[in-house]
């Protein structure tokens, strides 16, 4: 099991449903300004946003590095693949990366990823993503939390240092008369806005600081293909 699969396994215990729905509403609102007929959801998760956009008449495909997430998409009849963005095919009017996807890449990986995104956009295509602000990392994400239900117990311990958030997930899953333990650490990286202002293949046309969990903890980035 990869660390992203562990995250997928524990996601329902994190209490992020309202935040996820708020992000879906924001992205949907932004995309209303563009004549989007085709969309690629990178880091599509369980396919919630694709389902929304399909209901609006948009042809959607999704990719995610978690096979657990992709299998859940497929079970709902959604077009999803467990591949890296550089291996995606086709051209799209819009590409989205919802809920910190870019923060899971270090700077070098991020730049390679953004080039791959540009290659998948139609000439007038739009790319929208959100990232954590410095405050979002240092004052909101850092800390310890726990959550449980009748058969599972989750502990999340996050520490932010040197522009990196290291989050350790420890999940105990009850199986008959014993608990099975899963543990892994996910690293997220803080990215400064200037990183996105110097891209060769994408032009940052808008940035919006907004509040998801707390005051000004997120930034929405909107790009057009150069």
TORPA-4810 file (N, C-alpha, C, O; in nm, 3 decimals):
<nodes>
NODE_1_0.084_-0.120_0.000_0.000_0.000_0.000_0.088_0.125_0.000_0.176_0.139_0.085_X
NODE_2_0.065_0.217_-0.097_0.139_0.341_-0.100_0.084_0.439_0.003_-0.026_0.419_0.056_X
NODE_3_0.162_0.545_0.030_0.112_0.641_0.129_-0.016_0.710_0.081_-0.100_0.747_0.164_X
NODE_4_-0.032_0.728_-0.050_-0.156_0.787_-0.101_-0.273_0.692_-0.085_-0.386_0.736_-0.062_X
NODE_5_-0.247_0.562_-0.096_-0.353_0.465_-0.072_-0.393_0.464_0.075_-0.510_0.445_0.107_X
NODE_6_-0.297_0.484_0.165_-0.329_0.493_0.306_-0.414_0.617_0.333_-0.510_0.612_0.410_X
NODE_7_-0.378_0.727_0.268_-0.459_0.848_0.281_-0.602_0.821_0.234_-0.698_0.862_0.299_X
NODE_8_-0.614_0.753_0.120_-0.746_0.722_0.067_-0.825_0.635_0.164_-0.946_0.651_0.181_X
NODE_9_-0.755_0.544_0.228_-0.819_0.452_0.323_-0.868_0.525_0.448_-0.967_0.485_0.510_X
NODE_10_-0.797_0.633_0.485_-0.829_0.705_0.608_-0.908_0.833_0.585_-0.950_0.899_0.680_X
NODE_11_-0.929_0.869_0.460_-0.985_1.001_0.428_-1.120_1.028_0.496_-1.147_1.140_0.539_X
NODE_12_-1.204_0.924_0.504_-1.337_0.944_0.562_-1.333_0.979_0.710_-1.434_1.021_0.767_X
NODE_13_-1.216_0.961_0.774_-1.201_0.993_0.916_-1.145_1.133_0.938_-1.131_1.176_1.052_X
NODE_14_-1.113_1.204_0.830_-1.046_1.333_0.842_-1.142_1.452_0.856_-1.099_1.562_0.891_X
NODE_15_-1.270_1.430_0.829_-1.366_1.537_0.844_-1.349_1.649_0.743_-1.365_1.767_0.777_X
NODE_16_-1.317_1.615_0.618_-1.290_1.718_0.517_-1.403_1.731_0.415_-1.387_1.797_0.312_X
NODE_17_-1.517_1.669_0.442_-1.625_1.668_0.343_-1.672_1.810_0.310_-1.689_1.844_0.193_X
NODE_18_-1.693_1.892_0.413_-1.742_2.028_0.387_-1.640_2.110_0.309_-1.676_2.185_0.218_X
NODE_19_-1.513_2.096_0.344_-1.407_2.169_0.273_-1.401_2.125_0.127_-1.384_2.208_0.038_X
NODE_20_-1.413_1.996_0.103_-1.410_1.944_-0.033_-1.525_2.000_-0.115_-1.506_2.041_-0.229_X
NODE_21_-1.645_2.000_-0.058_-1.761_2.053_-0.129_-1.745_2.202_-0.158_-1.786_2.249_-0.264_X
NODE_22_-1.686_2.276_-0.064_-1.663_2.419_-0.084_-1.567_2.442_-0.200_-1.587_2.534_-0.280_X
NODE_23_-1.464_2.359_-0.210_-1.370_2.370_-0.321_-1.438_2.336_-0.453_-1.414_2.403_-0.554_X
NODE_24_-1.520_2.233_-0.454_-1.593_2.198_-0.576_-1.677_2.316_-0.624_-1.681_2.346_-0.743_X
NODE_25_-1.746_2.382_-0.530_-1.829_2.497_-0.565_-1.744_2.610_-0.625_-1.783_2.674_-0.722_X
NODE_26_-1.627_2.633_-0.566_-1.538_2.739_-0.613_-1.488_2.710_-0.755_-1.493_2.797_-0.842_X
NODE_27_-1.442_2.590_-0.777_-1.390_2.553_-0.909_-1.501_2.558_-1.014_-1.482_2.606_-1.126_X
NODE_28_-1.616_2.508_-0.977_-1.729_2.508_-1.071_-1.766_2.651_-1.110_-1.795_2.679_-1.226_X
NODE_29_-1.764_2.740_-1.012_-1.795_2.880_-1.036_-1.693_2.943_-1.131_-1.730_3.016_-1.223_X
NODE_30_-1.565_2.916_-1.107_-1.460_2.971_-1.193_-1.471_2.918_-1.336_-1.452_2.993_-1.432_X
NODE_31_-1.502_2.790_-1.349_-1.510_2.730_-1.483_-1.630_2.780_-1.561_-1.634_2.767_-1.683_X
NODE_32_-1.730_2.837_-1.492_-1.846_2.892_-1.560_-1.808_3.003_-1.657_-1.881_3.031_-1.752_X
NODE_33_-1.694_3.067_-1.633_-1.650_3.178_-1.718_-1.594_3.129_-1.853_-1.577_3.208_-1.946_X
NODE_34_-1.566_3.002_-1.862_-1.504_2.948_-1.982_-1.599_2.848_-2.050_-1.682_2.786_-1.985_X
NODE_35_-1.584_2.835_-2.180_-1.667_2.741_-2.254_-1.599_2.604_-2.252_-1.535_2.564_-2.349_X
NODE_36_-1.615_2.535_-2.143_-1.546_2.408_-2.121_-1.634_2.292_-2.168_-1.745_2.272_-2.119_X
NODE_37_-1.581_2.216_-2.263_-1.651_2.097_-2.309_-1.580_1.969_-2.265_-1.643_1.864_-2.251_X
NODE_38_-1.448_1.981_-2.243_-1.370_1.864_-2.200_-1.285_1.903_-2.080_-1.230_2.013_-2.075_X
NODE_39_-1.273_1.813_-1.984_-1.200_1.844_-1.860_-1.121_1.722_-1.813_-1.169_1.609_-1.819_X
NODE_40_-1.000_1.748_-1.766_-0.917_1.645_-1.704_-0.898_1.682_-1.557_-0.849_1.790_-1.525_X
NODE_41_-0.938_1.593_-1.469_-0.924_1.613_-1.324_-0.801_1.534_-1.278_-0.804_1.411_-1.272_X
NODE_42_-0.693_1.606_-1.245_-0.569_1.543_-1.202_-0.568_1.536_-1.050_-0.577_1.638_-0.982_X
NODE_43_-0.556_1.414_-0.996_-0.576_1.394_-0.854_-0.725_1.387_-0.825_-0.775_1.450_-0.732_X
NODE_44_-0.795_1.310_-0.908_-0.942_1.312_-0.911_-1.008_1.252_-0.788_-1.128_1.269_-0.768_X
NODE_45_-0.930_1.180_-0.704_-0.990_1.120_-0.585_-1.101_1.025_-0.620_-1.087_0.942_-0.710_X
NODE_46_-1.212_1.036_-0.549_-1.325_0.945_-0.570_-1.420_0.994_-0.680_-1.525_0.934_-0.702_X
NODE_47_-1.383_1.102_-0.747_-1.459_1.144_-0.864_-1.573_1.241_-0.838_-1.656_1.263_-0.925_X
NODE_48_-1.578_1.299_-0.720_-1.688_1.389_-0.686_-1.700_1.508_-0.778_-1.811_1.547_-0.816_X
NODE_49_-1.586_1.569_-0.814_-1.592_1.686_-0.901_-1.628_1.646_-1.044_-1.701_1.718_-1.111_X
NODE_50_-1.576_1.535_-1.089_-1.611_1.489_-1.224_-1.761_1.468_-1.235_-1.821_1.504_-1.336_X
NODE_51_-1.822_1.411_-1.134_-1.967_1.388_-1.138_-2.043_1.519_-1.150_-2.142_1.527_-1.221_X
NODE_52_-1.996_1.621_-1.079_-2.060_1.753_-1.088_-2.051_1.809_-1.229_-2.149_1.858_-1.285_X
NODE_53_-1.930_1.801_-1.286_-1.910_1.860_-1.419_-1.981_1.779_-1.527_-2.029_1.836_-1.625_X
NODE_54_-1.988_1.648_-1.512_-2.062_1.565_-1.606_-2.209_1.605_-1.605_-2.275_1.606_-1.709_X
NODE_55_-2.260_1.637_-1.488_-2.401_1.680_-1.477_-2.423_1.813_-1.548_-2.536_1.847_-1.582_X
NODE_56_-2.315_1.890_-1.569_-2.322_2.016_-1.644_-2.299_1.996_-1.793_-2.294_2.092_-1.869_X
NODE_57_-2.283_1.870_-1.834_-2.265_1.841_-1.976_-2.122_1.840_-2.023_-2.096_1.840_-2.143_X
NODE_58_-2.025_1.839_-1.929_-1.883_1.839_-1.964_-1.831_1.696_-1.972_-1.861_1.614_-1.886_X
NODE_59_-1.753_1.666_-2.075_-1.690_1.535_-2.087_-1.567_1.531_-1.997_-1.476_1.612_-2.014_X
NODE_60_-1.564_1.439_-1.903_-1.459_1.439_-1.799_-1.379_1.310_-1.797_-1.433_1.201_-1.815_X
NODE_61_-1.249_1.327_-1.775_-1.161_1.215_-1.746_-1.082_1.249_-1.619_-1.058_1.366_-1.590_X
NODE_62_-1.042_1.145_-1.546_-0.966_1.169_-1.424_-0.844_1.079_-1.416_-0.844_0.968_-1.467_X
NODE_63_-0.741_1.130_-1.350_-0.624_1.047_-1.319_-0.588_1.069_-1.173_-0.609_1.177_-1.118_X
NODE_64_-0.534_0.965_-1.111_-0.493_0.973_-0.972_-0.384_0.869_-0.949_-0.385_0.763_-1.011_X
NODE_65_-0.291_0.900_-0.860_-0.183_0.806_-0.831_-0.223_0.701_-0.728_-0.147_0.608_-0.701_X
NODE_66_-0.343_0.714_-0.671_-0.393_0.613_-0.578_-0.486_0.517_-0.650_-0.590_0.557_-0.702_X
NODE_67_-0.447_0.390_-0.655_-0.530_0.289_-0.720_-0.662_0.272_-0.646_-0.765_0.243_-0.707_X
NODE_68_-0.660_0.291_-0.514_-0.783_0.283_-0.434_-0.885_0.384_-0.485_-1.002_0.350_-0.506_X
NODE_69_-0.841_0.508_-0.506_-0.930_0.613_-0.554_-0.980_0.582_-0.695_-1.099_0.596_-0.724_X
NODE_70_-0.889_0.542_-0.782_-0.925_0.514_-0.922_-1.027_0.401_-0.930_-1.122_0.408_-1.008_X
NODE_71_-1.007_0.296_-0.850_-1.101_0.184_-0.851_-1.240_0.229_-0.807_-1.341_0.180_-0.859_X
NODE_72_-1.246_0.323_-0.712_-1.376_0.374_-0.668_-1.442_0.456_-0.779_-1.564_0.451_-0.796_X
NODE_73_-1.363_0.531_-0.854_-1.416_0.605_-0.969_-1.475_0.509_-1.072_-1.587_0.528_-1.120_X
NODE_74_-1.398_0.407_-1.104_-1.443_0.311_-1.205_-1.570_0.239_-1.161_-1.657_0.209_-1.243_X
NODE_75_-1.581_0.212_-1.032_-1.700_0.145_-0.979_-1.826_0.231_-0.998_-1.938_0.180_-1.000_X
NODE_76_-1.805_0.363_-1.013_-1.917_0.455_-1.036_-1.937_0.484_-1.184_-2.020_0.568_-1.221_X
NODE_77_-1.860_0.415_-1.269_-1.874_0.433_-1.412_-1.800_0.552_-1.467_-1.826_0.595_-1.580_X
NODE_78_-1.706_0.608_-1.389_-1.629_0.724_-1.432_-1.504_0.680_-1.509_-1.451_0.571_-1.486_X
NODE_79_-1.458_0.764_-1.598_-1.339_0.737_-1.679_-1.217_0.784_-1.601_-1.185_0.903_-1.600_X
NODE_80_-1.148_0.692_-1.537_-1.033_0.726_-1.453_-0.922_0.625_-1.473_-0.946_0.506_-1.496_X
NODE_81_-0.797_0.674_-1.462_-0.680_0.588_-1.476_-0.581_0.618_-1.364_-0.571_0.732_-1.317_X
NODE_82_-0.508_0.517_-1.324_-0.402_0.534_-1.223_-0.270_0.555_-1.297_-0.191_0.462_-1.314_X
NODE_83_-0.247_0.679_-1.340_-0.126_0.713_-1.414_-0.076_0.850_-1.371_-0.149_0.928_-1.308_X
NODE_84_0.050_0.879_-1.405_0.109_1.009_-1.382_0.061_1.106_-1.489_0.024_1.064_-1.599_X
NODE_85_0.062_1.236_-1.458_0.015_1.336_-1.554_0.094_1.332_-1.684_0.039_1.357_-1.791_X
NODE_86_0.223_1.302_-1.677_0.305_1.301_-1.799_0.265_1.187_-1.892_0.300_1.189_-2.010_X
NODE_87_0.192_1.089_-1.840_0.148_0.977_-1.921_0.003_0.991_-1.969_-0.050_0.902_-2.034_X
NODE_88_-0.059_1.103_-1.935_-0.196_1.127_-1.979_-0.198_1.154_-2.129_-0.098_1.193_-2.188_X
NODE_89_-0.313_1.133_-2.189_-0.327_1.156_-2.333_-0.443_1.251_-2.358_-0.523_1.279_-2.268_X
NODE_90_-0.452_1.299_-2.481_-0.562_1.386_-2.518_-0.534_1.533_-2.490_-0.433_1.568_-2.430_X
NODE_91_-0.627_1.618_-2.535_-0.622_1.763_-2.512_-0.753_1.805_-2.448_-0.858_1.748_-2.478_X
NODE_92_-0.747_1.905_-2.361_-0.865_1.941_-2.282_-0.883_2.093_-2.277_-0.786_2.169_-2.282_X
NODE_93_-1.010_2.134_-2.267_-1.041_2.276_-2.250_-1.002_2.323_-2.110_-0.966_2.440_-2.090_X
NODE_94_-1.009_2.233_-2.013_-0.976_2.269_-1.875_-0.910_2.151_-1.805_-0.945_2.035_-1.828_X
NODE_95_-0.815_2.182_-1.720_-0.753_2.084_-1.631_-0.759_2.141_-1.491_-0.734_2.260_-1.471_X
NODE_96_-0.792_2.057_-1.393_-0.800_2.102_-1.254_-0.717_2.011_-1.164_-0.702_1.892_-1.189_X
NODE_97_-0.663_2.072_-1.059_-0.595_1.999_-0.952_-0.654_2.049_-0.821_-0.616_2.157_-0.774_X
NODE_98_-0.744_1.974_-0.763_-0.822_2.021_-0.649_-0.768_1.966_-0.517_-0.736_1.848_-0.505_X
NODE_99_-0.758_2.054_-0.418_-0.723_2.020_-0.280_-0.575_1.982_-0.265_-0.542_1.866_-0.240_X
NODE_100_-0.489_2.080_-0.280_-0.346_2.068_-0.245_-0.263_1.978_-0.336_-0.149_1.946_-0.301_X
NODE_101_-0.315_1.937_-0.449_-0.240_1.842_-0.533_-0.099_1.892_-0.561_-0.004_1.814_-0.555_X
NODE_102_-0.084_2.021_-0.592_0.048_2.074_-0.625_0.142_2.074_-0.505_0.264_2.071_-0.522_X
NODE_103_0.087_2.078_-0.385_0.171_2.078_-0.265_0.237_1.944_-0.238_0.328_1.936_-0.154_X
NODE_104_0.194_1.839_-0.306_0.254_1.708_-0.286_0.379_1.688_-0.371_0.437_1.579_-0.371_X
NODE_105_0.421_1.791_-0.445_0.538_1.782_-0.530_0.645_1.880_-0.484_0.614_1.993_-0.445_X
NODE_106_0.772_1.836_-0.487_0.879_1.931_-0.462_0.894_2.021_-0.585_0.827_1.999_-0.685_X
NODE_107_0.980_2.121_-0.577_0.984_2.222_-0.683_1.019_2.163_-0.819_0.954_2.197_-0.919_X
NODE_108_1.119_2.075_-0.826_1.158_2.017_-0.954_1.044_1.933_-1.015_1.016_1.943_-1.134_X
NODE_109_0.981_1.852_-0.931_0.869_1.771_-0.978_0.753_1.859_-1.022_0.684_1.830_-1.120_X
NODE_110_0.732_1.968_-0.948_0.625_2.061_-0.981_0.644_2.122_-1.120_0.550_2.128_-1.199_X
NODE_111_0.765_2.167_-1.149_0.792_2.230_-1.278_0.774_2.131_-1.393_0.720_2.168_-1.498_X
NODE_112_0.817_2.008_-1.375_0.797_1.904_-1.476_0.648_1.876_-1.495_0.599_1.858_-1.606_X
NODE_113_0.577_1.874_-1.383_0.434_1.848_-1.386_0.361_1.957_-1.463_0.275_1.928_-1.545_X
NODE_114_0.395_2.083_-1.437_0.327_2.194_-1.503_0.353_2.196_-1.653_0.266_2.235_-1.731_X
NODE_115_0.472_2.155_-1.695_0.499_2.140_-1.838_0.410_2.033_-1.899_0.358_2.049_-2.009_X
NODE_116_0.392_1.923_-1.826_0.306_1.815_-1.874_0.161_1.862_-1.884_0.089_1.825_-1.977_X
NODE_117_0.118_1.945_-1.788_-0.017_1.999_-1.792_-0.036_2.086_-1.916_-0.138_2.076_-1.984_X
NODE_118_0.062_2.171_-1.945_0.054_2.258_-2.063_0.037_2.177_-2.190_-0.037_2.216_-2.280_X
NODE_119_0.105_2.065_-2.198_0.099_1.980_-2.317_-0.039_1.917_-2.337_-0.073_1.876_-2.448_X
NODE_120_-0.117_1.910_-2.230_-0.249_1.848_-2.238_-0.361_1.950_-2.257_-0.478_1.912_-2.272_X
NODE_121_-0.327_2.079_-2.257_-0.428_2.184_-2.273_-0.448_2.220_-2.419_-0.353_2.224_-2.497_X
NODE_122_-0.572_2.246_-2.456_-0.599_2.308_-2.585_-0.540_2.449_-2.586_-0.508_2.503_-2.480_X
NODE_123_-0.525_2.508_-2.704_-0.456_2.636_-2.716_-0.515_2.745_-2.628_-0.440_2.829_-2.576_X
NODE_124_-0.646_2.746_-2.608_-0.709_2.847_-2.523_-0.754_2.786_-2.390_-0.844_2.837_-2.324_X
NODE_125_-0.688_2.675_-2.353_-0.729_2.602_-2.234_-0.692_2.672_-2.104_-0.603_2.757_-2.100_X
NODE_126_-0.763_2.635_-1.997_-0.741_2.693_-1.864_-0.703_2.583_-1.766_-0.757_2.473_-1.769_X
NODE_127_-0.610_2.616_-1.678_-0.566_2.524_-1.572_-0.590_2.592_-1.438_-0.544_2.705_-1.416_X
NODE_128_-0.661_2.525_-1.348_-0.693_2.581_-1.216_-0.645_2.485_-1.108_-0.668_2.364_-1.116_X
NODE_129_-0.578_2.540_-1.008_-0.528_2.460_-0.896_-0.531_2.544_-0.769_-0.533_2.667_-0.775_X
NODE_130_-0.531_2.478_-0.655_-0.521_2.549_-0.528_-0.399_2.499_-0.450_-0.362_2.382_-0.459_X
NODE_131_-0.339_2.589_-0.375_-0.224_2.554_-0.291_-0.244_2.613_-0.152_-0.322_2.706_-0.134_X
NODE_132_-0.173_2.558_-0.056_-0.174_2.613_0.079_-0.087_2.738_0.087_0.020_2.743_0.027_X
NODE_133_-0.133_2.838_0.159_-0.048_2.952_0.190_0.049_2.913_0.302_0.035_2.807_0.363_X
NODE_134_0.146_2.999_0.328_0.239_2.973_0.438_0.163_2.963_0.570_0.192_2.877_0.653_X
NODE_135_0.067_3.051_0.588_-0.017_3.046_0.708_-0.095_2.915_0.713_-0.112_2.856_0.820_X
NODE_136_-0.143_2.871_0.598_-0.218_2.746_0.593_-0.137_2.627_0.639_-0.191_2.534_0.700_X
NODE_137_-0.008_2.630_0.610_0.080_2.523_0.656_0.117_2.538_0.804_0.099_2.445_0.882_X
NODE_138_0.167_2.656_0.840_0.227_2.673_0.972_0.125_2.686_1.084_0.152_2.644_1.197_X
NODE_139_0.008_2.744_1.056_-0.089_2.771_1.161_-0.214_2.685_1.154_-0.286_2.673_1.253_X
NODE_140_-0.240_2.625_1.039_-0.363_2.547_1.023_-0.332_2.397_1.016_-0.390_2.318_1.090_X
NODE_141_-0.240_2.359_0.926_-0.215_2.216_0.902_-0.131_2.152_1.012_-0.149_2.034_1.042_X
NODE_142_-0.039_2.228_1.071_0.050_2.169_1.171_-0.028_2.134_1.297_-0.116_2.209_1.341_X
NODE_143_0.006_2.019_1.356_-0.058_1.978_1.481_-0.096_1.832_1.479_-0.062_1.758_1.386_X
NODE_144_-0.168_1.790_1.583_-0.208_1.650_1.599_-0.359_1.640_1.612_-0.422_1.721_1.681_X
NODE_145_-0.417_1.540_1.548_-0.560_1.515_1.562_-0.584_1.364_1.562_-0.501_1.287_1.514_X
NODE_146_-0.698_1.325_1.615_-0.736_1.184_1.613_-0.885_1.172_1.581_-0.962_1.264_1.605_X
NODE_147_-0.921_1.059_1.528_-1.060_1.035_1.490_-1.085_0.885_1.496_-0.995_0.805_1.472_X
NODE_148_-1.208_0.848_1.527_-1.238_0.704_1.536_-1.384_0.676_1.507_-1.470_0.763_1.517_X
NODE_149_-1.409_0.552_1.471_-1.545_0.499_1.465_-1.544_0.361_1.530_-1.450_0.329_1.602_X
NODE_150_-1.645_0.281_1.506_-1.654_0.152_1.575_-1.543_0.055_1.538_-1.509_-0.034_1.616_X
NODE_151_-1.486_0.071_1.419_-1.388_-0.028_1.373_-1.252_0.031_1.336_-1.161_-0.042_1.297_X
NODE_152_-1.237_0.165_1.347_-1.112_0.228_1.305_-1.071_0.339_1.402_-1.155_0.404_1.464_X
NODE_153_-0.940_0.357_1.413_-0.886_0.466_1.495_-0.770_0.529_1.419_-0.677_0.459_1.378_X
NODE_154_-0.775_0.660_1.400_-0.674_0.730_1.321_-0.608_0.838_1.404_-0.674_0.915_1.474_X
NODE_155_-0.474_0.844_1.395_-0.397_0.953_1.454_-0.317_1.020_1.343_-0.249_0.954_1.266_X
NODE_156_-0.327_1.153_1.336_-0.254_1.230_1.237_-0.165_1.331_1.310_-0.213_1.411_1.390_X
NODE_157_-0.036_1.326_1.281_0.060_1.415_1.347_0.138_1.489_1.238_0.214_1.427_1.163_X
NODE_158_0.119_1.622_1.230_0.180_1.701_1.123_0.275_1.804_1.179_0.241_1.875_1.275_X
NODE_159_0.394_1.814_1.120_0.493_1.912_1.162_0.547_1.986_1.041_0.586_1.924_0.941_X
NODE_160_0.549_2.120_1.049_0.594_2.204_0.938_0.729_2.266_0.972_0.742_2.339_1.071_X
NODE_161_0.829_2.236_0.890_0.963_2.291_0.910_1.035_2.298_0.777_1.019_2.210_0.693_X
NODE_162_1.114_2.403_0.756_1.192_2.422_0.632_1.105_2.411_0.507_1.143_2.349_0.408_X
NODE_163_0.987_2.473_0.514_0.893_2.477_0.402_0.839_2.340_0.364_0.794_2.320_0.251_X
NODE_164_0.843_2.245_0.456_0.789_2.112_0.430_0.697_2.071_0.545_0.729_2.090_0.662_X
NODE_165_0.581_2.014_0.510_0.489_1.960_0.609_0.497_1.807_0.604_0.462_1.745_0.504_X
NODE_166_0.544_1.750_0.714_0.552_1.604_0.725_0.435_1.556_0.810_0.426_1.588_0.929_X
NODE_167_0.346_1.479_0.749_0.225_1.433_0.816_0.229_1.281_0.830_0.228_1.208_0.731_X
NODE_168_0.235_1.235_0.955_0.236_1.091_0.980_0.093_1.043_1.006_0.024_1.092_1.095_X
NODE_169_0.051_0.946_0.926_-0.081_0.884_0.943_-0.062_0.748_1.010_0.016_0.665_0.963_X
NODE_170_-0.134_0.725_1.119_-0.134_0.595_1.184_-0.279_0.549_1.196_-0.359_0.610_1.268_X
NODE_171_-0.312_0.442_1.126_-0.449_0.391_1.122_-0.454_0.252_1.182_-0.379_0.162_1.142_X
NODE_172_-0.543_0.234_1.278_-0.570_0.102_1.335_-0.707_0.056_1.287_-0.807_0.126_1.304_X
NODE_173_-0.710_-0.061_1.226_-0.832_-0.115_1.169_-0.868_-0.246_1.239_-0.789_-0.341_1.238_X
NODE_174_-0.985_-0.251_1.300_-1.026_-0.369_1.376_-1.067_-0.481_1.282_-1.146_-0.461_1.190_X
NODE_175_-1.013_-0.597_1.307_-1.043_-0.714_1.226_-1.068_-0.831_1.320_-0.974_-0.887_1.376_X
NODE_176_-1.195_-0.869_1.337_-1.234_-0.971_1.435_-1.190_-0.929_1.574_-1.247_-0.836_1.631_X
NODE_177_-1.088_-0.995_1.630_-1.049_-0.967_1.767_-0.914_-0.896_1.779_-0.855_-0.890_1.887_X
NODE_178_-0.865_-0.843_1.667_-0.737_-0.775_1.671_-0.740_-0.651_1.581_-0.829_-0.635_1.497_X
NODE_179_-0.640_-0.565_1.600_-0.628_-0.446_1.518_-0.510_-0.460_1.422_-0.403_-0.509_1.461_X
NODE_180_-0.530_-0.418_1.299_-0.421_-0.414_1.203_-0.374_-0.269_1.193_-0.456_-0.178_1.184_X
NODE_181_-0.242_-0.249_1.196_-0.186_-0.114_1.197_-0.129_-0.078_1.060_-0.054_-0.156_1.000_X
NODE_182_-0.165_0.042_1.013_-0.107_0.098_0.892_-0.043_0.231_0.928_-0.101_0.310_1.002_X
NODE_183_0.077_0.256_0.878_0.145_0.381_0.911_0.233_0.427_0.796_0.305_0.348_0.734_X
NODE_184_0.226_0.556_0.768_0.312_0.614_0.665_0.313_0.765_0.682_0.229_0.822_0.752_X
NODE_185_0.410_0.829_0.616_0.424_0.974_0.623_0.411_1.034_0.484_0.472_0.987_0.388_X
NODE_186_0.331_1.139_0.475_0.314_1.213_0.350_0.381_1.348_0.365_0.364_1.415_0.467_X
NODE_187_0.456_1.388_0.264_0.526_1.518_0.267_0.458_1.613_0.170_0.430_1.578_0.055_X
NODE_188_0.433_1.735_0.217_0.383_1.842_0.132_0.481_1.958_0.137_0.552_1.978_0.235_X
NODE_189_0.484_2.035_0.027_0.583_2.141_0.012_0.514_2.276_-0.008_0.418_2.287_-0.084_X
NODE_190_0.564_2.377_0.061_0.516_2.513_0.041_0.579_2.571_-0.084_0.701_2.565_-0.101_X
NODE_191_0.496_2.629_-0.172_0.546_2.691_-0.294_0.513_2.840_-0.294_0.399_2.879_-0.270_X
NODE_192_0.614_2.923_-0.322_0.592_3.067_-0.330_0.527_3.101_-0.465_0.547_3.032_-0.565_X
NODE_193_0.450_3.208_-0.463_0.378_3.249_-0.584_0.474_3.278_-0.699_0.441_3.252_-0.815_X
NODE_194_0.591_3.330_-0.669_0.685_3.365_-0.777_0.725_3.243_-0.859_0.763_3.257_-0.975_X
NODE_195_0.717_3.125_-0.800_0.745_3.003_-0.875_0.651_2.989_-0.993_0.690_2.940_-1.099_X
NODE_196_0.527_3.033_-0.975_0.425_3.018_-1.079_0.421_3.136_-1.176_0.351_3.132_-1.277_X
NODE_197_0.497_3.240_-1.145_0.498_3.359_-1.231_0.609_3.355_-1.336_0.618_3.444_-1.420_X
NODE_198_0.693_3.252_-1.331_0.808_3.244_-1.420_0.804_3.120_-1.511_0.908_3.076_-1.560_X
NODE_199_0.687_3.066_-1.532_0.676_2.942_-1.608_0.691_2.968_-1.757_0.647_3.071_-1.809_X
NODE_200_0.752_2.873_-1.826_0.774_2.887_-1.970_0.649_2.854_-2.050_0.628_2.909_-2.158_X
NODE_201_0.566_2.764_-1.997_0.455_2.712_-2.078_0.317_2.755_-2.032_0.219_2.739_-2.105_X
NODE_202_0.307_2.810_-1.911_0.179_2.854_-1.856_0.190_2.997_-1.806_0.292_3.037_-1.750_X
NODE_203_0.083_3.075_-1.825_0.079_3.212_-1.776_-0.021_3.222_-1.661_-0.138_3.187_-1.678_X
NODE_204_0.025_3.268_-1.546_-0.062_3.288_-1.431_-0.146_3.413_-1.456_-0.093_3.524_-1.456_X
NODE_205_-0.276_3.396_-1.476_-0.362_3.510_-1.509_-0.442_3.560_-1.389_-0.497_3.670_-1.393_X
NODE_206_-0.450_3.479_-1.282_-0.525_3.523_-1.165_-0.483_3.441_-1.044_-0.453_3.322_-1.055_X
NODE_207_-0.480_3.505_-0.930_-0.459_3.434_-0.803_-0.552_3.494_-0.699_-0.565_3.616_-0.689_X
NODE_208_-0.615_3.408_-0.623_-0.713_3.452_-0.524_-0.683_3.383_-0.390_-0.686_3.261_-0.380_X
NODE_209_-0.655_3.463_-0.289_-0.638_3.408_-0.154_-0.776_3.394_-0.091_-0.856_3.487_-0.094_X
NODE_210_-0.803_3.278_-0.036_-0.934_3.256_0.024_-0.921_3.173_0.152_-0.814_3.122_0.184_X
NODE_211_-1.031_3.160_0.222_-1.033_3.090_0.351_-1.112_2.961_0.337_-1.229_2.962_0.299_X
NODE_212_-1.047_2.850_0.368_-1.114_2.720_0.363_-1.139_2.669_0.504_-1.253_2.644_0.543_X
NODE_213_-1.032_2.654_0.581_-1.045_2.614_0.721_-1.031_2.733_0.815_-1.090_2.735_0.923_X
NODE_214_-0.953_2.830_0.775_-0.919_2.943_0.861_-0.899_3.065_0.772_-0.928_3.061_0.653_X
NODE_215_-0.850_3.172_0.828_-0.832_3.296_0.753_-0.716_3.285_0.654_-0.602_3.261_0.693_X
NODE_216_-0.746_3.304_0.526_-0.645_3.311_0.421_-0.546_3.194_0.426_-0.425_3.214_0.430_X
NODE_217_-0.600_3.074_0.425_-0.514_2.955_0.431_-0.490_2.891_0.295_-0.412_2.797_0.283_X
NODE_218_-0.559_2.942_0.190_-0.546_2.882_0.057_-0.530_2.990_-0.049_-0.570_3.105_-0.030_X
NODE_219_-0.470_2.950_-0.162_-0.461_3.036_-0.279_-0.509_2.960_-0.401_-0.465_2.848_-0.427_X
NODE_220_-0.599_3.021_-0.476_-0.646_2.964_-0.602_-0.563_3.023_-0.715_-0.549_3.145_-0.723_X
NODE_221_-0.509_2.939_-0.800_-0.426_2.980_-0.913_-0.496_2.947_-1.044_-0.545_2.835_-1.061_X
NODE_222_-0.501_3.043_-1.136_-0.564_3.022_-1.266_-0.462_3.054_-1.375_-0.404_3.163_-1.377_X
NODE_223_-0.442_2.958_-1.464_-0.342_2.970_-1.570_-0.407_2.956_-1.707_-0.510_2.891_-1.723_X
NODE_224_-0.344_3.019_-1.805_-0.376_2.993_-1.945_-0.249_2.943_-2.012_-0.137_2.972_-1.968_X
NODE_225_-0.267_2.867_-2.118_-0.152_2.816_-2.193_-0.086_2.929_-2.270_-0.154_3.010_-2.333_X
NODE_226_0.047_2.936_-2.265_0.120_3.041_-2.339_0.126_3.004_-2.488_0.183_3.079_-2.567_X
</nodes>
